Amino acid sequence: MEVTWRDRRGAAVWDVARPARPGRAAGVRMAGFRDLGGNPGGLRAVPYPGVTLVLEFGAGPLVVDGPAGREHRGSLVVGLGFGSSALRVRGERFEAVQIRLSPLVARAALGISPAEPGGAVVSLDDLWGREAARIRERSAGASSWEERFALADAVLARRSAAGPPVDPEVAWAWRRITAGRGRVRVDGLAAEVGWSRKRLWSRFRSQVGLPPKRAARLVRFDRAAHRLSAGADPARVAAEGGYSDQSHLHRDVAEFAGTTPATLAGEPFLAVDGTAWADRRPGPALPGPGCSG
């Protein structure tokens, strides 16, 4: 399915495509974007609880302005939650498949720990070498988005199967955090999985990319950001989202997105989620902390 996404002024910004069917790789979601030139200044990319992989193959450049104003072009990887800071995405007539990876599969799929890039934007060429160039060439020569999605899915399924899984205890703790939408007492997670606090914090950070408390804050922020974008009152979002008060919400929004709740509510990057990632679903049921499911 491909639709044209327009901003609130009615300007055509992107053609957005979604896969017609789920892929083989677990923990992987993807959407295709074709720039239509409707927003030459770019969009603020708001952090979310996933690792980002972008496969760029269009005629024009895809440009991401990272922390400290550093510019990145082409296919890239960004760590969980962008390192908790907003990025700016811009370009002219680019085409790309954006892939959102669960941190539970990111290490295996990418070949590195999610903690390694941290908040940095990393070139896919630096991670995958010649394979990144081959994927770009094949994507550029594909006749449809479905063919590109199938190509990306095959690569990620193969890499995920060959790579190391996260510890079952880490997977359980992450699912516990996401199922609770970040509203969990992370101090009790170690006792629930039967590990020491130090061991869980160390393994979780190295395998997921953030410490448990920071990960819970990111998940909670993501929920709040989408509710604000949907028009919910900030006071109600704060009260129902696990924040102590509206000022607490304001501080988290400022820290993760670099803006205010009122400004965040109008961010196009969040609005396009309803088109590109419309199948947002609750997390899976929780197996026991010693299980690998």
C-alpha positions as CSV (number, residue, x, y, z in Angstrom):
1,M,0.0,0.0,0.0
2,E,1.3,3.4,-0.9
3,V,-0.3,6.7,0.1
4,T,0.8,10.4,-0.1
5,W,1.3,11.9,3.2
6,R,0.6,15.6,3.5
7,D,1.5,18.1,6.2
8,R,-1.1,20.2,8.0
9,R,-0.9,22.8,5.3
10,G,-1.8,20.2,2.7
11,A,1.7,20.1,1.1
12,A,2.7,16.7,-0.3
13,V,5.8,15.6,1.7
14,W,6.2,11.9,1.1
15,D,4.8,8.9,-0.7
16,V,4.7,6.3,2.1
17,A,4.5,2.6,1.5
18,R,3.9,-0.2,3.9
19,P,4.4,-4.0,3.4
20,A,1.3,-5.9,2.4
21,R,2.2,-8.8,4.8
22,P,4.4,-9.4,7.8
23,G,8.0,-10.3,7.2
24,R,10.0,-13.3,8.4
25,A,12.2,-11.4,10.7
26,A,10.8,-11.1,14.2
27,G,10.9,-7.7,15.9
28,V,11.3,-5.8,12.5
29,R,8.9,-3.3,11.1
30,M,9.5,-1.2,7.9
31,A,8.0,1.5,5.7
32,G,9.1,3.1,2.5
33,F,9.5,6.8,2.0
34,R,9.8,8.7,-1.3
35,D,10.5,12.4,-0.9
36,L,8.2,14.7,-2.9
37,G,9.9,18.0,-2.1
38,G,7.2,19.3,0.1
39,N,9.4,20.1,3.1
40,P,12.8,21.2,2.0
41,G,13.8,22.3,5.5
42,G,13.3,18.7,6.8
43,L,11.5,17.3,9.8
44,R,12.5,16.8,13.4
45,A,12.8,13.1,14.1
46,V,11.4,12.4,17.6
47,P,13.0,9.6,19.6
48,Y,11.2,6.3,19.9
49,P,12.0,2.9,21.6
50,G,13.6,1.2,18.7
51,V,16.8,1.0,16.8
52,T,16.6,2.7,13.4
53,L,18.1,1.3,10.2
54,V,17.6,3.3,7.0
55,L,18.4,1.8,3.6
56,E,18.7,4.7,1.1
57,F,18.7,4.2,-2.6
58,G,17.2,7.2,-4.4
59,A,18.7,9.7,-6.8
60,G,18.8,12.5,-4.2
61,P,20.6,12.4,-0.9
62,L,19.0,11.5,2.4
63,V,20.6,13.8,5.0
64,V,20.4,13.4,8.8
65,D,21.7,16.1,11.1
66,G,22.9,14.4,14.2
67,P,24.0,15.6,17.6
68,A,26.4,18.6,17.6
69,G,25.2,19.4,14.0
70,R,27.1,16.6,12.3
71,E,25.7,15.8,8.9
72,H,25.3,12.2,7.7
73,R,24.3,11.0,4.2
74,G,23.1,7.7,2.8
75,S,22.2,4.4,4.6
76,L,22.6,4.6,8.3
77,V,21.9,3.1,11.8
78,V,20.8,5.1,14.8
79,G,20.9,3.6,18.3
80,L,17.9,3.1,20.6
81,G,15.9,6.3,21.1
82,F,18.5,8.3,19.0
83,G,20.5,8.5,22.2
84,S,17.6,10.4,23.7
85,S,17.9,13.5,21.4
86,A,15.9,14.6,18.4
87,L,17.5,14.5,14.9
88,R,16.6,16.4,11.8
89,V,15.9,14.5,8.6
90,R,16.1,16.3,5.2
91,G,16.9,15.7,1.6
92,E,15.7,16.2,-1.9
93,R,14.0,13.5,-3.9
94,F,15.4,10.7,-1.8
95,E,13.9,7.2,-1.5
96,A,14.5,4.9,1.5
97,V,13.2,2.0,3.5
98,Q,13.1,2.9,7.2
99,I,13.3,-0.1,9.5
100,R,12.5,-0.1,13.1
101,L,14.3,-2.9,15.0
102,S,13.3,-4.1,18.4
103,P,16.4,-3.9,20.6
104,L,15.9,-7.6,21.3
105,V,16.9,-8.4,17.7
106,A,19.1,-5.4,16.8
107,R,22.3,-6.9,18.0
108,A,21.9,-10.0,15.9
109,A,20.6,-8.2,12.8
110,L,23.2,-5.5,12.8
111,G,26.2,-7.4,14.1
112,I,27.0,-5.0,16.9
113,S,25.6,-4.3,20.3
114,P,23.0,-1.5,20.3
115,A,25.1,0.2,23.0
116,E,28.0,0.7,20.5
117,P,26.4,3.4,18.4
118,G,24.6,4.9,21.5
119,G,23.1,8.1,20.2
120,A,25.4,8.4,17.3
121,V,24.4,8.1,13.7
122,V,26.5,5.3,12.1
123,S,27.0,4.7,8.4
124,L,25.7,1.3,7.3
125,D,28.8,1.0,5.0
126,D,31.0,1.1,8.1
127,L,29.0,-1.7,9.7
128,W,28.2,-4.0,6.7
129,G,30.9,-3.1,4.2
130,R,30.3,-4.3,0.7
131,E,26.9,-5.9,1.7
132,A,25.5,-2.4,2.3
133,A,26.4,-1.3,-1.2
134,R,24.9,-4.5,-2.7
135,I,21.6,-3.9,-0.9
136,R,21.5,-0.3,-2.2
137,E,22.1,-1.4,-5.8
138,R,19.5,-4.1,-5.6
139,S,16.9,-1.7,-4.0
140,A,17.5,0.9,-6.6
141,G,16.9,-1.6,-9.3
142,A,13.8,-3.1,-7.8
143,S,10.5,-2.6,-9.6
144,S,8.3,-2.1,-6.5
145,W,8.3,-1.4,-2.8
146,E,7.2,-5.0,-2.1
147,E,10.4,-6.2,-3.8
148,R,12.5,-3.8,-1.7
149,F,10.7,-4.9,1.5
150,A,11.3,-8.6,0.6
151,L,15.0,-7.9,0.0
152,A,15.4,-6.1,3.4
153,D,13.4,-8.8,5.2
154,A,15.5,-11.6,3.7
155,V,18.7,-9.9,4.7
156,L,17.5,-9.2,8.3
157,A,16.1,-12.7,8.7
158,R,19.3,-14.3,7.7
159,R,21.5,-12.0,9.9
160,S,19.1,-12.4,12.8
161,A,19.2,-16.2,12.6
162,A,23.0,-16.2,12.6
163,G,23.6,-13.6,15.3
164,P,23.6,-14.0,19.0
165,P,20.3,-13.7,20.9
166,V,19.9,-11.5,24.0
167,D,19.8,-13.2,27.4
168,P,16.3,-14.5,28.2
169,E,16.4,-12.4,31.4
170,V,17.1,-9.2,29.4
171,A,14.4,-10.0,26.9
172,W,11.9,-10.5,29.7
173,A,12.9,-7.2,31.4
174,W,12.5,-5.3,28.2
175,R,9.1,-6.9,27.5
176,R,8.1,-6.1,31.1
177,I,9.0,-2.4,30.5
178,T,7.2,-2.2,27.2
179,A,4.1,-4.0,28.3
180,G,3.8,-1.5,31.2
181,R,4.4,1.4,28.8
182,G,7.4,2.4,30.9
183,R,5.4,2.5,34.1
184,V,7.3,-0.2,36.0
185,R,9.5,-0.2,39.1
186,V,12.7,-1.0,37.5
187,D,14.5,-1.5,40.8
188,G,12.5,-4.7,41.2
189,L,13.3,-6.2,37.8
190,A,16.6,-7.8,39.0
191,A,14.9,-9.6,41.8
192,E,12.2,-10.8,39.4
193,V,14.7,-12.4,37.1
194,G,16.9,-13.7,39.9
195,W,19.9,-11.6,39.0
196,S,21.9,-9.1,41.0
197,R,21.0,-5.5,40.2
198,K,24.5,-4.9,38.8
199,R,24.4,-7.9,36.5
200,L,21.0,-7.0,35.0
201,W,21.9,-3.3,34.6
202,S,25.2,-4.3,32.8
203,R,23.7,-7.0,30.6
204,F,20.6,-4.9,29.8
205,R,22.6,-1.8,28.8
206,S,25.1,-3.8,26.6
207,Q,22.4,-5.8,24.9
208,V,19.5,-3.3,24.6
209,G,21.5,-0.1,24.4
210,L,20.2,1.8,27.5
211,P,20.1,1.2,31.2
212,P,16.7,-0.2,32.3
213,K,15.6,3.1,34.0
214,R,16.4,5.1,30.9
215,A,14.7,2.6,28.7
216,A,11.6,2.8,30.8
217,R,11.6,6.6,30.5
218,L,11.9,6.4,26.8
219,V,9.0,4.0,26.5
220,R,6.9,6.2,28.7
221,F,7.9,9.3,26.7
222,D,6.9,7.6,23.4
223,R,3.5,6.9,24.7
224,A,3.1,10.4,26.0
225,A,4.4,11.9,22.7
226,H,1.8,10.0,20.6
227,R,-1.0,11.0,23.0
228,L,0.0,14.6,22.7
229,S,0.1,14.3,18.9
230,A,-3.4,12.9,19.0
231,G,-4.6,16.0,20.7
232,A,-4.8,14.8,24.4
233,D,-4.5,17.5,27.1
234,P,-0.9,17.6,28.5
235,A,-2.3,17.6,32.1
236,R,-4.2,14.4,31.4
237,V,-1.3,12.9,29.6
238,A,0.9,13.5,32.6
239,A,-1.6,12.2,35.1
240,E,-2.4,9.0,33.2
241,G,1.1,8.4,31.9
242,G,3.0,8.0,35.2
243,Y,4.4,11.5,35.5
244,S,4.3,13.1,39.0
245,D,2.9,16.3,37.5
246,Q,2.8,18.3,34.3
247,S,6.2,19.9,35.0
248,H,7.6,16.4,35.1
249,L,6.2,15.7,31.6
250,H,7.6,19.0,30.4
251,R,11.1,18.1,31.6
252,D,11.0,14.7,29.9
253,V,9.8,16.2,26.6
254,A,12.5,18.8,26.8
255,E,15.2,16.2,27.4
256,F,14.1,13.7,24.8
257,A,12.8,16.0,22.0
258,G,14.4,19.4,22.8
259,T,11.1,21.2,22.7
260,T,7.8,21.8,24.7
261,P,4.8,19.5,24.9
262,A,2.8,22.0,22.9
263,T,5.3,22.1,20.1
264,L,5.8,18.3,20.2
265,A,2.1,17.8,19.7
266,G,2.4,19.3,16.2
267,E,5.5,17.5,15.1
268,P,5.0,16.0,11.6
269,F,7.3,13.1,12.4
270,L,4.7,11.9,15.0
271,A,1.7,12.6,12.7
272,V,3.1,10.4,9.9
273,D,3.2,7.5,12.3
274,G,-0.5,7.0,11.6
275,T,0.4,6.3,7.9
276,A,3.7,4.6,8.1
277,W,3.3,2.6,11.3
278,A,-0.5,2.3,11.5
279,D,-0.3,-1.2,12.9
280,R,1.2,-0.2,16.2
281,R,0.2,-3.0,18.6
282,P,0.6,-3.8,22.3
283,G,3.7,-5.8,23.2
284,P,3.6,-9.6,23.2
285,A,2.5,-11.6,26.3
286,L,5.2,-12.0,28.8
287,P,6.8,-15.4,29.2
288,G,8.6,-16.2,32.5
289,P,11.9,-14.4,33.1
290,G,13.8,-17.6,32.5
291,C,12.2,-18.3,29.2
292,S,13.6,-17.4,25.8
293,G,10.2,-16.6,24.1
